[in-house]
Amino acid sequence: MTFMKRVTEGAKSLGEGAKTIGGRAGDLVESTKLKFEMSKLEKEVENNISALGNLVFLKFKGAEGHEEEIKRLLDTTKILEEEVAKFTEQIEKLNPKPPVCPKCNAEYLPAAKFCMHCGEKLEQENPPAE
């Protein structure tokens, strides 16, 4: 292999690595944005639940006329929880969890054939094409 050919292949490899890193950085930024939006929704859920608790307690003490507000808060909270679940799903797609050993629950690299923690033989999720 000539020197120039090795340099060219090395440059291609570096370029592909940079693209991969750039893509992961974009995923990280998107994941961070989603987590921020999700935390705002979770705070709103928390506030709704607190308000619900206060209204139910007032109703318990004999106060009347809070049924519509209780119903509204319940409906709103349900919708917010569904939105949080969607954000969680999107975040998991951007940041997939590494596989874990079925015996000891230690994380392993996707290409591993045996667990480095306990030695268990690992099943390949996507066997290599022959």
N, C-alpha and C positions, 0 to 999 in steps of 0.2 A: 504494500500500500504506500503510495507516494505521500510525501509530506503535505502537499496541498489538498489531497483527497481527505486526509485525516483532519486537517484544519476545517475543511468544508463540512464534514460529518459532525465534528465537534460543535461548530456554529449552529448547525441544524438542531442538534440535541439541546443546546442552550436556548435556542429560540422556542422550541417546544416546551421546555421547562418554564420559560418565562410566561408563555401563554397559560400553562397550567396554574402557575402561581397567581397570575392576573385574574383568572377565572375564580380561583378560591378566594381571593381578596374581595372580588365583587360579591360572591356568596356570603362572605363574612359581613360585609356592609349591609346587604339586604337582610340577613338574619338579625343583625343588630337593630335595624329599623323595625322589623316585625316584633322583636322582643319589647321594644319601647312602646309600640302601639298596644301590644298585648298587656303590658303592665298598666297602662292607662285604663284599659277595659277592666282589668282585675280590681283596680282601685275603685272604679265605679260600682262593680259588683259588691265589693266590701261595704261601700257607703249605702247601697240599696238594702243590703241585709241588715245593717245597723238601723236604718230608718224603719224597716219592716218590724224589727224587734221592738222599737219604741211604739209603733202604732198598735202592734198586737198587745203590748202591755197596757197601753191606754184603753184599748177595747176591753181587756180583762178587768180593768178598774171601773168599767162602766161607761166610758166615753162612747158616744155614738157618732156615726157619720164618717167613719174612716174606711169603710169597705171598698169604695171605689179607688182610693189611694193605695190600699193594700193590693188590690187586684192589678192596678197599673204597675206597681213596683215588682210584683211577682212576674208579670208578663215581660217587663223590661229586663229583669235579671235573667230570665230564661234566654232571651235573645242575646244578651251580652255573653252568657256562658257558651252559647253556640258559636259566637264570633271568636271567643278565646280558643275554642277547640279547633277552629279553622286556622287560626294563627299558629297554634301548636303543630298542626299537620304540615303547614308550609315550612316551618322552621325545621322540622324533622326531615323533610325532603332536601333542604339545603345542607343540613348537617347530619347525615345518616350516622347512626350509632354503630360502632365497630361490632363485629360478631363476638359472641362470648362462648366459652367452652360449656358444653352441656353438663359436664361433671363438676367443675369447680367455679364456674361463672367468671373466670378470668378473661379479659379481652385478648384477642389475638389478631394477627394480620390476616387479611382475607386469603392470601396465598398459602398460609401455614397448613401443614398436613397433620401436625401434632401440637398439642398444647404445650407451651414452654413452661407452664406452671406445674401441671400434674402429669403430662405425658399422654393424655387421652388422644386417641386417633380422632381427627376431626373430619366431618363430612363436608365435602365441597358443595356449596350452594349452586354454583354454576360450573359444572365440570368443563375443563378445557376442550375445545373442539378438536377432533382428531383429523 
